[in-house]
Amino acid sequence: MKRYLIALDQGTTSSRAIVFDREFHILSQAQIEFPQLYPHPGWVEHDPMELFISQYNAMMEAYLKSGVPAAEIAAIGITNQRESTLVWNRKTGQPVSNAIVWQCRRTADRCRRLQEEPGFVQVVRETTGLPIDAYFSATKIQWILENVPGARAMAENGELCFGTVDSWLIWKLTGGARHVTDHTNASRTMLYNIHTRQWDEGLCRRLNIPMAMLPQVQPSGSIYGAVQLDGAEIPIAGVAGDQQAALFGQGCYGPGQVKNTYGTGCFLLMNTGSEPVRSRHGLITTLAASRPGQNQYVLEGSVFTGGAVIQWLRDEMHLIEKSSDAEYYASQVPDTGGVYFVPAFTGLGAPRWDMYARGTIVGLTRGTGPAHIIRAAQESIAYQSAELVRAMEQDTGMPLRELRVDGGASRDAFLMQFQADILNLTVRRPVIRETTALGAAGLAGLTAGLWKDESELARLWSCEREFTPRMSQAERNDKLRGWNKAVGRSLNWEEQQ
């Protein structure tokens, strides 16, 4: 009987693979980090072959450690960092450049010029649900076509493929047989009409992106191709961008349910049901992971630098040896001593959308020590997420009852308690916190027939720990005032130089 699933979770800093059984017990897992490339200030790249090799090796390691026969694996699910942009040769399969990562700000000036075109911001928002920002894929594609020698001519001749990371992995895993993506990843490109669920010809024409480059789009829960593994042919049966996969993995199948993922960035998503909600506070309207015949929308807020600020403390500043040390040091001081840290390394996302904001540490005194800065970095993650929660409540008119959390940084009890405190809201952490992989596995398993419907999956979700607020309202208000003052110092910084 086929009762096992492999989830491939291709993230911004590492590739993971997890083997699950149909009760979502983890049989084995593997994780492989890969290099981050910063060729110029504000630029972020990945080597496409490193992405694939690290993900393939993680899959093989997890599979071999599990001891599960390939013939008993029902399906593979894929979840991925979104918006990151790859372009490769359709005939040879060779990338024409490094992948431009979602964090990269090289097209910020290009986006500003587009924003200045009369009516174009409204057209993009109404069609795609997105603001015009360097975060999304469209201007990254433009940059590659205009800066890689010969790329424009090849694209117009139908010789190049564009894809987000899921498309690239599927292409490689199927030996170049399928050039496909799912609705959630397509909805992050700034080229996809979320109402008609088709690539938008007008936007492609305006941005001078040949539609022949674009992948076929499918529901998240559907068959994308097959992977040969130890003589078995295993279908890729579920694909979703990491945050929509996490929403699915958290059991947020109905309107009003919300999760926040604490990874490299932080991503707060609310399922709004069959009707899109247009934000008045800088949030994004996008698509939920779906199966054929379903039609669900999401309201989303993005924090560009979440857990990445802890990596910065570790890798660039050497204030900690490993990421988990941040929790210890933050707990060694009663507060930040008046220090606020705004980690706008690559600008600020929702609700401010300032491409020119830059990182700021304010409130330093002679008594400030490393622990104060580490604690301020921890708190910055919670402050940014709290801004998204309040914007979401205002847009929908629905006060949140609880916040479900996941991702690597959700392991940090100090951070989760501070999040509950600053939100005045119960925070619930599940037993399985890597819910991006869980969502991909859930979609693949539903498609493969391991479960009847989402109600069966919902019964498998379980809470590991609850964090309830302990902070007084007066202290909460005082801290939020300080945070807003600090953010004001970081805004529009680069443009003023």
Backbone hydrogen bonds, N-H to C=O, Kabsch-Sander energy under -0.5 kcal/mol:
donor,donor_aa,acceptor,acceptor_aa,energy
3,R,1,M,-0.9
3,R,72,E,-1.2
4,Y,72,E,-1.6
5,L,20,F,-2.5
6,I,75,A,-1.9
7,A,18,I,-2.9
8,L,6,I,-0.5
8,L,77,G,-3.1
9,D,7,A,-0.6
9,D,16,R,-2.5
10,Q,8,L,-0.6
10,Q,79,T,-2.6
11,G,9,D,-0.9
11,G,14,S,-2.4
15,S,32,I,-2.7
16,R,9,D,-2.4
17,A,30,A,-2.2
18,I,7,A,-2.1
19,V,28,S,-2.6
20,F,5,L,-2.5
20,F,18,I,-0.6
21,D,25,H,-1.6
22,R,3,R,-0.8
24,F,21,D,-2.0
27,L,19,V,-3.0
27,L,25,H,-0.7
28,S,19,V,-1.0
30,A,17,A,-2.2
32,I,15,S,-2.7
34,F,13,T,-1.6
37,L,45,E,-2.2
43,W,40,H,-2.3
45,E,37,L,-2.7
46,H,99,A,-1.7
50,E,47,D,-0.5
51,L,47,D,-2.0
52,F,48,P,-2.1
53,I,49,M,-3.0
54,S,50,E,-2.4
55,Q,51,L,-1.9
56,Y,52,F,-3.2
57,N,53,I,-2.8
58,A,54,S,-2.0
59,M,55,Q,-2.3
60,M,56,Y,-2.5
61,E,57,N,-2.5
62,A,58,A,-2.6
63,Y,59,M,-2.6
64,L,60,M,-2.6
65,K,61,E,-2.4
66,S,62,A,-1.6
67,G,63,Y,-1.0
68,V,63,Y,-0.6
72,E,69,P,-2.0
73,I,70,A,-1.7
74,A,4,Y,-2.7
74,A,72,E,-0.7
75,A,4,Y,-0.9
76,I,235,P,-2.5
77,G,6,I,-2.7
78,I,238,G,-2.8
79,T,8,L,-2.7
80,N,240,A,-0.8
81,Q,10,Q,-2.1
84,S,82,R,-1.1
85,T,100,I,-2.7
86,L,163,G,-2.2
88,W,161,C,-2.3
89,N,94,Q,-2.6
90,R,159,E,-3.2
93,G,89,N,-2.5
96,V,87,V,-2.5
97,S,87,V,-0.6
99,A,46,H,-2.7
100,I,85,T,-2.1
101,V,44,V,-2.1
101,V,99,A,-0.7
104,C,101,V,-2.2
105,R,42,G,-3.1
108,A,105,R,-1.9
111,C,107,T,-2.3
112,R,108,A,-2.1
113,R,109,D,-2.0
114,L,110,R,-1.9
115,Q,111,C,-2.3
116,E,112,R,-1.1
117,E,114,L,-1.2
120,F,117,E,-1.8
121,V,117,E,-0.6
123,V,119,G,-1.9
124,V,120,F,-2.6
125,R,121,V,-2.5
126,E,122,Q,-2.8
127,T,123,V,-2.1
128,T,124,V,-2.9
129,G,124,V,-0.7
129,G,125,R,-1.7
130,L,124,V,-0.7
133,D,131,P,-0.8
136,F,133,D,-1.3
137,S,188,R,-1.1
138,A,189,T,-2.0
140,K,137,S,-0.7
141,I,137,S,-2.3
142,Q,138,A,-2.1
143,W,139,T,-2.1
144,I,140,K,-2.1
145,L,141,I,-2.5
146,E,142,Q,-2.0
147,N,143,W,-1.6
148,V,144,I,-2.2
151,A,148,V,-2.2
152,R,145,L,-0.8
154,M,150,G,-2.0
155,A,151,A,-2.6
156,E,152,R,-2.3
157,N,153,A,-1.2
158,G,155,A,-1.6
159,E,154,M,-2.9
161,C,88,W,-3.0
162,F,213,M,-2.9
163,G,86,L,-2.3
165,V,81,Q,-0.6
167,S,164,T,-0.5
168,W,164,T,-1.8
169,L,165,V,-2.5
170,I,166,D,-2.7
171,W,167,S,-2.6
172,K,168,W,-2.3
173,L,169,L,-3.2
174,T,170,I,-2.1
175,G,172,K,-1.2
176,G,171,W,-3.9
177,A,174,T,-0.8
180,V,178,R,-0.6
181,T,216,Q,-2.4
183,H,218,Q,-1.5
186,A,182,D,-2.3
187,S,183,H,-2.1
188,R,185,N,-1.5
189,T,186,A,-1.6
191,L,186,A,-0.5
193,N,198,Q,-2.9
194,I,127,T,-1.8
194,I,192,Y,-0.8
197,R,193,N,-1.8
198,Q,193,N,-0.9
200,D,191,L,-2.9
201,E,199,W,-0.7
204,C,200,D,-2.2
205,R,201,E,-2.5
206,R,202,G,-2.5
207,L,203,L,-2.4
208,N,205,R,-0.8
209,I,204,C,-2.7
213,M,210,P,-1.7
214,L,211,M,-1.3
216,Q,179,H,-2.2
218,Q,181,T,-2.0
221,G,290,S,-2.6
222,S,220,S,-1.1
224,Y,236,I,-3.2
225,G,236,I,-0.6
227,V,234,I,-2.9
229,L,227,V,-0.6
229,L,232,A,-3.0
232,A,229,L,-2.3
234,I,227,V,-2.9
234,I,232,A,-0.7
236,I,225,G,-2.8
237,A,76,I,-2.0
237,A,235,P,-0.9
238,G,76,I,-0.9
239,V,220,S,-2.2
240,A,78,I,-1.8
242,D,80,N,-2.9
245,A,241,G,-2.6
246,A,242,D,-2.2
247,L,243,Q,-2.1
248,F,244,Q,-2.0
249,G,245,A,-2.9
250,Q,246,A,-1.8
251,G,248,F,-1.6
252,C,247,L,-2.1
253,Y,251,G,-1.7
256,G,271,N,-3.2
257,Q,254,G,-1.5
259,K,269,L,-2.0
260,N,404,R,-2.6
261,T,267,F,-1.9
262,Y,260,N,-0.5
262,Y,406,D,-2.8
263,G,261,T,-0.9
263,G,265,G,-2.6
266,C,303,V,-2.0
267,F,261,T,-1.7
268,L,301,G,-2.2
269,L,259,K,-2.4
269,L,267,F,-0.5
270,M,299,L,-2.3
271,N,257,Q,-2.2
272,T,270,M,-0.6
272,T,297,Y,-2.2
273,G,297,Y,-0.7
275,E,272,T,-0.7
278,R,276,P,-0.5
279,S,277,V,-0.6
284,I,300,E,-3.2
285,T,129,G,-2.2
286,T,284,I,-0.6
286,T,298,V,-2.7
288,A,296,Q,-2.4
294,Q,291,R,-2.5
297,Y,273,G,-3.1
298,V,286,T,-2.8
299,L,270,M,-2.3
300,E,284,I,-2.7
301,G,268,L,-2.4
303,V,266,C,-3.5
304,F,302,S,-0.6
306,G,264,T,-2.7
306,G,304,F,-0.6
307,G,263,G,-2.8
308,A,264,T,-1.9
309,V,306,G,-1.8
310,I,307,G,-1.0
311,Q,307,G,-1.5
312,W,308,A,-2.1
313,L,309,V,-1.8
314,R,310,I,-1.7
315,D,311,Q,-3.7
316,E,312,W,-1.5
317,M,312,W,-2.2
319,L,313,L,-2.6
320,I,313,L,-0.8
325,D,322,K,-2.1
326,A,323,S,-1.7
327,E,324,S,-0.7
328,Y,324,S,-0.7
329,Y,325,D,-2.3
330,A,326,A,-2.4
331,S,327,E,-1.2
332,Q,329,Y,-1.3
333,V,330,A,-0.6
339,V,336,T,-1.0
340,Y,362,V,-2.2
342,V,340,Y,-0.5
342,V,360,T,-3.5
344,A,342,V,-1.9
345,F,343,P,-1.7
346,T,347,G,-0.6
347,G,344,A,-1.2
347,G,357,A,-0.5
348,L,354,D,-2.5
350,A,302,S,-0.6
352,R,349,G,-1.3
353,W,349,G,-2.7
354,D,348,L,-1.2
355,M,353,W,-0.7
357,A,354,D,-0.9
358,R,490,S,-1.4
360,T,342,V,-2.4
362,V,340,Y,-2.6
368,T,365,T,-1.6
372,H,369,G,-0.7
373,I,369,G,-1.6
374,I,370,P,-2.7
375,R,371,A,-2.6
376,A,372,H,-2.4
377,A,373,I,-2.2
378,Q,374,I,-2.1
379,E,375,R,-2.8
380,S,376,A,-1.8
381,I,377,A,-1.0
381,I,378,Q,-0.8
382,A,378,Q,-1.0
383,Y,379,E,-2.6
384,Q,380,S,-2.2
385,S,381,I,-1.7
386,A,382,A,-2.3
387,E,383,Y,-1.8
388,L,384,Q,-1.2
389,V,385,S,-2.0
390,R,386,A,-2.2
391,A,387,E,-1.9
392,M,388,L,-2.4
393,E,389,V,-2.3
394,Q,390,R,-2.0
395,D,391,A,-2.1
396,T,392,M,-2.1
397,G,393,E,-2.1
403,L,426,T,-2.1
404,R,258,V,-1.5
405,V,428,R,-2.3
406,D,260,N,-1.7
407,G,433,R,-2.5
409,A,262,Y,-2.2
410,S,407,G,-1.3
411,R,408,G,-1.4
412,D,409,A,-1.6
413,A,411,R,-0.8
416,M,412,D,-2.3
417,Q,413,A,-2.4
418,F,414,F,-2.4
419,Q,415,L,-2.4
420,A,416,M,-2.1
421,D,417,Q,-2.3
422,I,418,F,-2.9
423,L,419,Q,-1.6
424,N,420,A,-1.6
425,L,420,A,-1.5
427,V,467,F,-2.6
428,R,403,L,-2.9
429,R,465,R,-2.8
431,V,462,S,-2.3
433,R,431,V,-0.8
435,T,433,R,-2.0
437,A,434,E,-0.5
438,L,434,E,-1.4
439,G,435,T,-2.5
440,A,436,T,-2.0
441,A,437,A,-2.5
442,G,438,L,-2.5
443,L,439,G,-2.5
444,A,440,A,-2.2
445,G,441,A,-2.8
446,L,442,G,-2.3
447,T,443,L,-2.2
448,A,444,A,-2.1
449,G,445,G,-0.6
449,G,446,L,-0.9
450,L,445,G,-2.9
451,W,445,G,-0.6
456,E,453,D,-0.9
457,L,453,D,-1.1
458,A,454,E,-2.5
459,R,455,S,-1.1
460,L,457,L,-1.9
461,W,458,A,-1.1
464,E,429,R,-3.1
465,R,429,R,-1.7
467,F,427,V,-2.7
476,R,472,S,-2.3
477,N,473,Q,-2.6
478,D,474,A,-2.0
479,K,475,E,-2.4
480,L,476,R,-2.3
481,R,477,N,-2.1
482,G,478,D,-1.9
483,W,479,K,-2.2
484,N,480,L,-2.4
485,K,481,R,-1.9
486,A,482,G,-2.1
487,V,483,W,-2.7
488,G,484,N,-1.8
489,R,485,K,-0.8
489,R,486,A,-0.9
490,S,486,A,-0.7
490,S,487,V,-1.2
491,L,487,V,-1.1
493,W,490,S,-1.1
494,E,356,Y,-2.7
496,Q,492,N,-0.7
496,Q,493,W,-1.0
497,Q,494,E,-1.4
